[in-house]
Amino acid sequence: MNDLKPRAIRLLARREHSRAELARKLSPHGSPEEVDTVLTELQNANLLSDARFADSYLRSQGARLGAAKLRQTLRGKGVAEETIAARLAAADLPDELERVRTLWARKFGSAPTDAREWARQARFLQSRGFGTDVIRKVLKELAE
């Protein structure tokens, strides 16, 4: 346990982590009880916060990912569903349609010429977590 807290602080100094993510990184270095104790201490000292981690992640990835992908990734990092919903609502992100247009322009730049190209562009945007309705709207606008 002696080296768990400094190790956790070093990890947090590099970037924000969720509690679950930090627990996973610390687990090889101590017992589950010791890790939980250190994480609770860090949360009580306000050095560890899932909400702050979610805000940081949304700031860095929000402009190029859709809400579904952002939500899925945060869930995978162990952030609670209520925290995700609150942080997404509070995030200062452009609307989904604007983000799709920006990402599409950066990646492709020219309208799809055939059904195969249309499908390729749609798959790319869908892999980034954008909804099919938004993707169809943007690609339809481009075809006109």
KOLMIFI-440374 format. One record per residue (C-alpha): x, y negated, z; residue number from 1; chain. Coordinates in Angstrom, 2 decimals, m for minus. Layout:
      xx      yy      zz   k c
       X       Y       Z NUM A
...
end
This chain:
      xx      yy      zz   k c
    0.00    0.00    0.00   1 A
    2.97   m2.27    0.56   2 A
    3.56   m2.80   m3.13   3 A
   m0.08   m2.71   m4.27   4 A
   m0.99   m6.30   m3.46   5 A
    2.10   m7.89   m5.09   6 A
    1.60   m5.63   m8.11   7 A
   m2.05   m6.73   m8.37   8 A
   m1.10  m10.39   m8.03   9 A
    1.52  m10.01  m10.78  10 A
   m1.12   m8.51  m13.07  11 A
   m3.55  m11.31  m12.25  12 A
   m0.87  m13.93  m12.87  13 A
   m0.62  m12.77  m16.48  14 A
   m4.37  m12.86  m17.19  15 A
   m7.74  m12.39  m15.55  16 A
   m8.80   m8.78  m14.93  17 A
  m12.12   m7.25  m13.95  18 A
  m12.23   m5.34  m10.68  19 A
  m12.63   m2.00  m12.48  20 A
   m9.77   m2.77  m14.87  21 A
   m7.43   m3.72  m12.03  22 A
   m8.47   m0.66  m10.02  23 A
   m7.59    1.55  m13.00  24 A
   m4.16   m0.09  m13.33  25 A
   m3.41    0.20   m9.61  26 A
   m4.73    3.74   m9.06  27 A
   m1.46    5.54   m9.91  28 A
    0.31    3.51   m7.21  29 A
   m1.93    4.15   m4.20  30 A
   m4.86    6.05   m2.78  31 A
   m8.39    5.02   m3.77  32 A
   m8.95    3.60   m0.27  33 A
   m5.80    1.48   m0.45  34 A
   m6.67    0.19   m3.91  35 A
  m10.21   m0.68   m2.80  36 A
   m8.87   m2.51    0.27  37 A
   m6.45   m4.58   m1.83  38 A
   m9.14   m5.41   m4.39  39 A
  m11.56   m6.48   m1.66  40 A
   m8.86   m8.72   m0.14  41 A
   m8.21  m10.29   m3.55  42 A
  m11.93  m10.87   m4.12  43 A
  m12.34  m12.43   m0.68  44 A
   m9.39  m14.74   m1.44  45 A
  m11.07  m15.59   m4.77  46 A
   m8.08  m14.29   m6.73  47 A
  m10.17  m11.60   m8.43  48 A
  m13.51  m12.39  m10.04  49 A
  m15.51  m10.49  m12.64  50 A
  m17.33  m13.71  m13.59  51 A
  m14.04  m15.52  m14.18  52 A
  m12.77  m12.55  m16.20  53 A
  m15.94  m12.60  m18.33  54 A
  m15.57  m16.36  m18.91  55 A
  m11.94  m15.92  m19.93  56 A
  m12.79  m13.08  m22.30  57 A
  m15.66  m15.04  m23.88  58 A
  m13.42  m18.07  m24.40  59 A
  m10.75  m16.03  m26.14  60 A
  m12.94  m13.65  m28.20  61 A
  m16.33  m15.35  m28.43  62 A
  m15.75  m17.25  m31.67  63 A
  m15.00  m14.16  m33.72  64 A
  m17.23  m11.49  m32.20  65 A
  m20.96  m11.03  m32.06  66 A
  m22.96  m10.88  m28.84  67 A
  m23.35   m7.10  m29.08  68 A
  m19.58   m6.51  m29.28  69 A
  m18.88   m9.01  m26.49  70 A
  m21.48   m7.36  m24.27  71 A
  m20.18   m3.85  m25.07  72 A
  m16.56   m4.74  m24.34  73 A
  m17.37   m6.45  m21.05  74 A
  m19.48   m3.46  m20.03  75 A
  m16.53   m1.21  m20.88  76 A
  m14.27   m3.32  m18.65  77 A
  m16.60   m2.67  m15.71  78 A
  m18.40   m6.02  m15.55  79 A
  m21.96   m5.80  m14.16  80 A
  m24.83   m6.30  m16.60  81 A
  m26.21   m9.29  m14.62  82 A
  m22.80  m10.99  m14.74  83 A
  m22.54  m10.37  m18.49  84 A
  m25.97  m11.84  m19.17  85 A
  m25.28  m14.89  m16.99  86 A
  m21.84  m15.56  m18.48  87 A
  m23.07  m15.13  m22.08  88 A
  m25.91  m17.55  m21.39  89 A
  m23.53  m20.08  m19.83  90 A
  m20.81  m19.69  m22.49  91 A
  m20.29  m22.60  m24.83  92 A
  m20.32  m20.48  m27.99  93 A
  m21.57  m21.52  m31.42  94 A
  m24.77  m19.73  m32.40  95 A
  m24.49  m16.26  m33.92  96 A
  m25.26  m17.43  m37.47  97 A
  m22.52  m20.06  m37.39  98 A
  m19.98  m17.55  m36.03  99 A
  m20.85  m15.06  m38.81 100 A
  m20.44  m17.73  m41.48 101 A
  m17.08  m18.85  m40.09 102 A
  m15.77  m15.30  m39.78 103 A
  m17.03  m14.37  m43.25 104 A
  m15.39  m17.45  m44.82 105 A
  m12.07  m16.70  m43.13 106 A
  m12.09  m13.01  m44.09 107 A
  m13.69  m12.96  m47.55 108 A
  m14.27  m16.41  m49.04 109 A
  m16.19  m15.20  m52.08 110 A
  m19.68  m13.77  m52.38 111 A
  m19.99  m10.02  m52.92 112 A
  m20.15   m9.19  m56.63 113 A
  m21.81   m5.79  m56.37 114 A
  m23.60   m3.52  m53.91 115 A
  m20.37   m1.79  m52.90 116 A
  m18.67   m5.09  m52.00 117 A
  m21.83   m6.27  m50.22 118 A
  m21.82   m3.09  m48.10 119 A
  m18.11   m3.49  m47.32 120 A
  m18.60   m7.06  m46.12 121 A
  m21.69   m6.09  m44.13 122 A
  m19.83   m3.20  m42.44 123 A
  m16.98   m5.50  m41.47 124 A
  m19.34   m8.05  m39.91 125 A
  m21.31   m5.30  m38.19 126 A
  m18.10   m3.86  m36.72 127 A
  m17.53   m7.27  m35.12 128 A
  m20.82   m6.96  m33.24 129 A
  m23.14   m9.08  m35.35 130 A
  m26.74   m8.02  m35.87 131 A
  m27.96   m6.73  m39.22 132 A
  m30.58   m9.48  m39.51 133 A
  m27.91  m12.21  m39.23 134 A
  m25.59  m10.39  m41.63 135 A
  m28.36   m9.97  m44.22 136 A
  m29.27  m13.63  m43.94 137 A
  m25.70  m14.82  m44.50 138 A
  m24.96  m12.43  m47.37 139 A
  m28.31  m13.26  m49.00 140 A
  m27.52  m17.00  m48.77 141 A
  m24.23  m16.33  m50.53 142 A
  m25.84  m14.39  m53.35 143 A
  m28.18  m17.27  m54.16 144 A
end
